[in-house]
Amino acid sequence: MLQDLVREHTLEKAALQRQSEAATQRAVKAAEKLSADLVEVANSGAAKAFQEQQRIGAEVEKVLSLVNKLSDQNTKWAALINSADQSLRVLGDFQTYFEVLQQDLSRLTNSLQHLGQRTAPQQQQQP
């Protein structure tokens, strides 16, 4: 009877030990799976963030390129406007010069006409 109890106790102890080892192995496998899943989730988030960073970087490059093109175009427009402004100033100066010349010629014509009118009566009296 004592031997039966010892054998039964030994068998139960071995069964419990096997159950404990099996439970430990399942827990280790579950922990490994959980760890792998957590790493995968973290990596997928990091990968997504990296992809977004790459996309944003590409968009920034496009915007910088457009800004540079716009700046160049703005510089060209400014040069054209300055050139047109300078041309208009030259035309304005020419117009002013032409008006002054026209006034001078008008005065000269008037003076010559006046002089001609004064000398015409003197020439008629001399014959």
C-alpha positions, 0 to 999 in steps of 0.5 A: 500500500505504501509503495502504491501510494509512492508510485501513484505520487511519483506518477502524479508528480511526473504527470504534473511535471510534464504538464508544467513543462508543456505549459511552459513551452506553450507560454514561451512559444506564445511569448515568442509569437507575441514578441514577433507580432509586436516587432512586426507592428512596430516595424510596419509603423516605422516602415510606413513612417519612412515611406511617408518621409520619403514621399514628403521629401519628394514633394518638398523637392518638387515644391523647391523646384517650382519655387526656383522656376517661379523665382527665375520667371519673376526675375525675367518679368522684372527685367522685362518690366524695367526694360519697358519702363526705361523705353517709356522714359526714353519715349517720354524724354523724346516727346518732351524734346520734340515738344520743346523743338516744336515750340522753338520752331514755332517761335522762330517761324513767328519771329521770321514772319514778324520780321518779314512783315516789318521789312516788307513795308520798308522794301516797298518805300525804297524803290 
